[in-house]
Amino acid sequence: MSGLGTGFDPIGIVIDWLDACRERRLEDLLALYADQATLDCCSGERFIERSGLLRYWPGKLRGATEAAFELDEVLPEQECVRLDYRDYDGSTVSTKFWFDAQGGITSTSRAQERQS
């Protein structure tokens, strides 16, 4: 996914997402998501739209460790962007991001923890 011709920079949005998480800026984080966004966890849980995101994110941001939300790698893939980073608890994870035409995050899918 290149971002060329899309009118937005998908990697830049993922970095903004990571910065909002790192700085515990819930409103800025939520503003990056499209209205109908879904968040899928590796546990099988799904959080839908703003109400679902509001159930998921506040506790994660409040409980974040010192090592949380550190960037390991960000990679464009064919239809999404993959972010390898430290989750709220410091574990290493990968999350994939998909976007709408306006650059809103439509879906995130967190994969199982990666080996450090």
URQUI-V417969 format. One record per residue. N is the residue number from 1. RES is the residue in one small letter. OMEGA is omega in degrees with one decimal (NA if undefined). Layout:
N:RES:OMEGA + N:RES:OMEGA
//
This chain:
1:m:-172.3 + 2:s:-173.9 + 3:g:178.6 + 4:l:179.5 + 5:g:-179.8 + 6:t:-178.5 + 7:g:176.7 + 8:f:-179.3 + 9:d:-175.8 + 10:p:178.3 + 11:i:176.5 + 12:g:178.8 + 13:i:178.0 + 14:v:176.8 + 15:i:175.5 + 16:d:178.0 + 17:w:-179.5 + 18:l:177.3 + 19:d:179.0 + 20:a:176.5 + 21:c:-177.1 + 22:r:-177.1 + 23:e:176.1 + 24:r:-179.4 + 25:r:-174.3 + 26:l:-177.2 + 27:e:177.6 + 28:d:177.7 + 29:l:-179.1 + 30:l:-179.6 + 31:a:179.3 + 32:l:-178.5 + 33:y:171.8 + 34:a:-177.4 + 35:d:-175.9 + 36:q:-173.8 + 37:a:173.1 + 38:t:176.4 + 39:l:179.3 + 40:d:178.5 + 41:c:177.7 + 42:c:178.0 + 43:s:-179.2 + 44:g:178.2 + 45:e:176.6 + 46:r:178.4 + 47:f:-170.8 + 48:i:176.7 + 49:e:-176.2 + 50:r:-178.8 + 51:s:177.4 + 52:g:178.5 + 53:l:177.7 + 54:l:173.9 + 55:r:-175.2 + 56:y:-165.4 + 57:w:-174.7 + 58:p:179.9 + 59:g:179.0 + 60:k:-179.6 + 61:l:178.5 + 62:r:-176.3 + 63:g:-175.6 + 64:a:177.4 + 65:t:177.9 + 66:e:-177.8 + 67:a:-174.3 + 68:a:169.8 + 69:f:173.3 + 70:e:-178.3 + 71:l:169.6 + 72:d:-178.7 + 73:e:173.2 + 74:v:-173.6 + 75:l:172.3 + 76:p:174.1 + 77:e:-172.2 + 78:q:-176.4 + 79:e:-176.5 + 80:c:172.9 + 81:v:177.1 + 82:r:178.2 + 83:l:171.9 + 84:d:-173.0 + 85:y:175.5 + 86:r:-178.9 + 87:d:-177.0 + 88:y:-178.9 + 89:d:178.8 + 90:g:178.6 + 91:s:-179.8 + 92:t:-177.4 + 93:v:171.3 + 94:s:174.4 + 95:t:175.9 + 96:k:-177.2 + 97:f:172.4 + 98:w:-171.6 + 99:f:170.3 + 100:d:-175.8 + 101:a:179.8 + 102:q:179.9 + 103:g:175.4 + 104:g:177.0 + 105:i:-180.0 + 106:t:-176.5 + 107:s:168.8 + 108:t:179.0 + 109:s:-179.3 + 110:r:179.4 + 111:a:175.9 + 112:q:178.1 + 113:e:177.4 + 114:r:173.4 + 115:q:179.8 + 116:s:NA
//
